[in-house]
Amino acid sequence: MDTPRRSPSRFGLHKSSSKTTTEVSDASQVSMYQSQTDVSEKKRHGLLSSAARGVVGVLGTCFVVSLKKTKEEDAYAFKEISISSTSAGTDRSGTLSIGSRKSNSYGNSKELRKPGTMTFTMGELSKATGNFSPNNKIGQGGFGTVYKGKLKDGTLVAIKRAKKNIYDKHLSIEFQSEIQTLSSVEHLNLVRLLGYLEHEQERILVVEYVPNGTLREHLDCLHGVALDLATRLDIAIDVAHAVTYLHMYTEQPIIHRDIKSSNILLTENFRAKVADFGFSRLAPTDIGATHVSTQVKGTAGYLDPEYLKTYQLTHKSDVYSFGVLLVEMITGRRPIEQKRELRERITLRWALKKFLEGDAILSLDPKINRSPAANLVVEKVLELAFQCSAPARQDRPSMKRTAEILWNIRKDYRELLEANGEGGQPLLPPPEKAMEEESSFDMREVIDKIEALRFLNN
Ligand SMILES: Nc1ncnc2c1ncn2[C@@H]1O[C@H](COP(=O)(O)OP(=O)(O)OP(=O)(O)O)[C@@H](O)[C@H]1O
């Protein structure tokens, strides 16, 4: 099927409008949010176990890990989008709580709890975390401190303790928002809320513990091995599934608002789980409503420039952030690389320039070996990433479409690996409905790219 002709404006590269937009957004993103991000990043990195660093130190290098997933594992993920809406629907009817596991008991098992509202006592959570011992601290974010905990029945959990400030009404609202949002969702690729505690000064969330660190940590090789391209593609698809689910299959559409690599947690099998719904708000459902106006929240580098400019939040703001995330996964670089020279500082812009010059492969994370198959992934994923992060939201694809394109890219990648005898990744059957359109880019677009390149060089 022919892909529609893409004009420079689909990339948002018309001189008159987009340059201004990009500059405004970059500047405001850096100034408004960078300090906050830096602090939490530093803290988080400071918190990485010395053991992890030890591994890196001992190995002296970062090996590429290649993971073979079973057909069943992936097939499950594909099914998840379609079946989850049903199961979540059941949950929302109030008969089955996503927080309360039928076979497991948390806190008082006699209570019949509403979805996601399992309550814990301070005693239980104190015990689970060794009295909130610093030894059990695994993270620090905008919301507060995160501890690893073990419940009575042995279940490992992450316990997110909000900063204490009962007079901060905003925090309480955020807490309620996180509970409400989390409680209505259930998906393999979303971190599950197990319960909460709200008592006097304390606001604590108990969520599923995801044991293998954040995507950002893995891109930084802090766990000793670099993620190979196949795994990065799988992770991107997991995230796309999760966000598609939030946008399309929950009772009320949910905009995540803070998609970023440090909010992507990985399981031992390198399945991705999207975390941190603290910033999310329910998307509008009114017929005719296309956006909610709200105060700008998110993280520097990932913020939709149109949202920054207009304060209007739509699903396409998540798509923008996801585009930035895709570039991050291909390049290994953070969205904003403060220490690099000016022209390399905004990774999206730097990678776009390489792409338009026909040198997309030069932007590939140096930890990944170059090959014809890698070349294909870099070209196609970057092309998709730039569509996702087009300055104008109408030029961005939906999250569902983005997932479908990623499926195609993965399929092409695996076929090329097989053909070149490069890898042993098993070929998975294509998901039933997803393969209608090709994600190739055609020669006509080269002309557009040259035009765009001229624009960039001006
Ligand atoms: N469910 C979880 N399982 C395992 N570790 C977690 C879990 N949730 C959070 N963490 C760890 O705690 C860190 C802080 O998480 P948190 O969601 O509070 O903040 P953040 O998203 O990193 O930052 P911010 O709130 O500023 O966006 C994460 O980077 C991760 O290392």
The ligand as a Gaussian input file, in Angstrom:
#p B3LYP/6-31G(d) Opt

LIG

0 1
 N        7.301000      -0.680000      41.091000
 C        8.620000      -0.522000      41.230000
 N        9.442000      -1.587000      41.292000
 C       10.778000      -1.418000      41.422000
 N       11.381000      -0.223000      41.512000
 C       10.628000       0.879000      41.457000
 C        9.204000       0.796000      41.325000
 N        8.703000       2.045000      41.291000
 C        9.749000       2.872000      41.384000
 N       10.918000       2.188000      41.499000
 C       12.268000       2.765000      41.627000
 O       12.164000       3.999000      42.292000
 C       12.634000       5.061000      41.451000
 C       11.789000       6.299000      41.700000
 O       10.487000       6.062000      41.214000
 P        9.358000       7.177000      41.138000
 O        8.300000       6.637000      40.277000
 O        8.980000       7.620000      42.490000
 O       10.067000       8.416000      40.545000
 P       10.560000       8.740000      39.055000
 O        9.492000       8.407000      38.111000
 O       11.864000       8.064000      38.823000
 O       10.800000      10.290000      39.155000
 P        9.685000      11.443000      39.059000
 O        8.650000      11.144000      40.074000
 O       10.451000      12.673000      39.372000
 O        9.172000      11.375000      37.689000
 C       12.539000       4.505000      40.029000
 O       13.439000       5.135000      39.163000
 C       12.881000       3.039000      40.261000
 O       14.282000       2.884000      40.356000

